[in-house]
Amino acid sequence: MNSPRITFGDKVRIKPASVTDAMGVAGQTGIVYGGTTPSVTKVEVIGDISDDHAIAVKVEGRAESLWFAENLLEFIDHQPGTTMSIADRRFTRDEHGEWHEAEQN
C-alpha cells in the first residue's frame, strides 16, 4: 500500500537518518506547514532532494519550521477535525485529508 503524499496540515514523524540523528530530531513528530521548490526559494533543506521538493515541518519544541526532503518524513495522519479560518470562512479536515467548509449561520 502506498502512503499518501504529505501535504499541508498532516502530522508526520521524522525518520532516523544520519542527518536527522545529528540534529536531534529523529523520531520527533510535527505538523506540515507547506512545501516549496528549493531551487527557486533557496531554503536550507535537511536531506537530499532529488525531486526539488521540500516540506516545512513545525517540530514540537522548536520555534522555527524545518525544511525536509520528503523521504525523511513518515506520514502519521491527516489530523481529522483540524479547523482553519480564512477571512470569514471556516474549514474542517476529514480523515481523508479533505477540507470541508462549514455552513455559515
N, C-alpha and C positions, 0 to 999 in steps of 0.2 A: 504494500500500500504506500502511495506517495504522500509525503507530508504536504500540507497546504503551503502556498507561497506566503512568506511572512510579510505582513502589512501593518499599517498604522493601527495602533491600539492593541495589538497582540501581546500576549505575555510569552516571554522566551527565557530559556536558560542558556547561559554561556558555556560552551563546550570546553572541556580540558584540552589544552594545546600548549606548546612551549611559550607562546606569546601571551596567552591568557593566564597561564600559571605565573609567569614573571610579573604580570600586572596585578596579580592578586584578585582577579575577577572570575576565574574558572569556577563553575558550579553556581554562581550567583544568578539571580533572576532579575528581570527588568521588563519595562514596557517600551514597545516600539513607538517612536515619535515621528518617523518618516524615513525616506530613502533619498539617495542622491547619486549623481554621476560624478565620481571623484575627479575624473579628467577635466571636468568643467569647473567644479566648485573648489577643487584643491583641498578638500578636507583631509585630515590625517586619519588613515584607516588602519584598524587593527586587523592583521591577517593579509593574505594575498588575494587580490581581487582580479580574477581573470576575465570577468564579465563586465567590469567597470560599473559595478553597482555596490553601494554600501548602505548599511542600515543603521540609523541612530537609535540607540537604546539608552533609556534613563535607568541606570542601575541603582537599586536601593542603597542609600547611604552615601551617594556621590552627588555633588552639586551640579556637575555638567553631564550632558549626554556624551556617550562614546560612540564612535562610528566603527562598525564591524563588517568584515566580509561575511556574507550570508552563511557560508559553510561552517562558521564558528558559532552559529546560533541554532538552538533546538526549539522548535515550536512547542508551546505548552497548551495554550488555548486562546480563543478569541475574546476572552473576558466578557461572556454574555451578561447583559444587564448594565454594562457600562453606558453612561449617558454623556452627551456633549451638547452644548448650545452654540449656535451660530446666529448672531443677531437675536431675533425673537423666535427662532426655530429651535426645537429640541429633538434630539435623535437618541434612540436606544439601540444597542447592538444585540443581535441574537447569537445563538450557539454556532451558527454557520459563518459568522463574521459579517453578516449583512447589517446595515444601518437602516432603521425604520423611523420615519418622522412621526412624532406624537401628534395626535389631533389637538388643535387649538380650541380652547373653550370660549 
